[in-house]
Amino acid sequence: MARRHVEVFVAGCPVCEPTVRLVQELACSDCEVTIHDLRREGTDKAAAYGVTTVPSVVVDGTLAVCCQRGAPTRDGLIAAGIGQPR
């Protein structure tokens, strides 16, 4: 079974670290979580996904809906599939 790929894009903002912790808390054993610190790397990948604000979360190549309208939320991340097997 393929793993769910979760990418978190951050840049040291006050909301970034709590979002990383939330994603890590929600992630299940079928989730592969990658953190991209845009201060160091990942800007091209972020642009390709349409990331315009941080923090943003991409699940299996798609920017989570909750990240298209503001800061990620627990319910929005769950709706995006984090913590659920593929």
C-alpha positions in Angstrom: 0.0 0.0 0.0 1.3 3.5 -0.9 1.9 5.9 1.9 0.2 9.2 2.2 2.8 12.0 1.5 2.3 15.1 3.7 4.5 18.1 3.1 4.5 21.1 5.4 5.8 24.4 4.2 7.1 26.8 6.9 9.3 29.9 7.3 9.7 30.4 11.0 6.4 32.3 11.5 4.6 32.1 14.9 2.0 29.8 13.5 4.4 27.5 11.7 5.7 25.4 14.7 2.2 24.7 16.1 1.1 23.6 12.6 4.1 21.2 12.3 3.2 19.8 15.8 -0.4 19.4 14.7 0.5 17.5 11.5 2.9 15.3 13.4 0.2 14.6 16.0 -2.5 13.7 13.4 -0.2 11.7 11.1 -0.6 7.9 11.2 1.9 5.2 10.4 0.8 5.4 6.8 1.8 9.1 6.6 5.2 10.2 5.4 5.7 13.8 6.7 8.3 16.1 5.2 8.9 19.6 6.5 10.2 22.3 4.1 11.7 25.4 5.7 11.3 28.0 2.9 14.1 30.0 4.4 16.5 27.2 3.3 14.9 25.1 0.6 11.6 24.1 -1.2 10.6 27.4 -2.8 10.3 25.9 -6.3 8.2 23.0 -4.9 6.0 25.4 -3.0 5.4 27.5 -6.1 4.5 24.4 -8.1 1.9 23.5 -5.5 0.5 27.0 -5.4 1.6 27.7 -1.9 1.4 31.5 -1.3 1.3 31.6 2.5 2.9 29.8 5.4 2.3 27.5 7.0 0.8 25.5 4.2 0.2 21.7 4.0 0.2 19.6 0.8 -1.3 16.1 1.0 -0.5 13.7 -1.9 0.5 16.6 -4.2 -2.6 18.8 -3.5 -2.6 21.9 -1.4 -5.1 21.3 1.5 -8.3 23.3 1.1 -7.8 24.8 4.6 -4.5 26.2 3.5 -6.1 28.0 0.5 -8.2 30.1 2.8 -6.0 30.8 5.8 -4.1 28.9 8.5 -4.4 25.1 8.7 -7.0 23.7 11.1 -7.3 20.3 12.8 -10.6 19.6 11.0 -9.2 20.9 7.7 -6.2 18.7 7.9 -8.3 15.6 8.8 -10.6 16.4 5.9 -7.4 16.5 3.6 -6.7 12.9 4.7 -3.9 13.3 7.3 -4.1 10.5 9.8 -6.1 8.2 7.4 -4.7 5.4 5.5 -4.8 5.7 1.7 
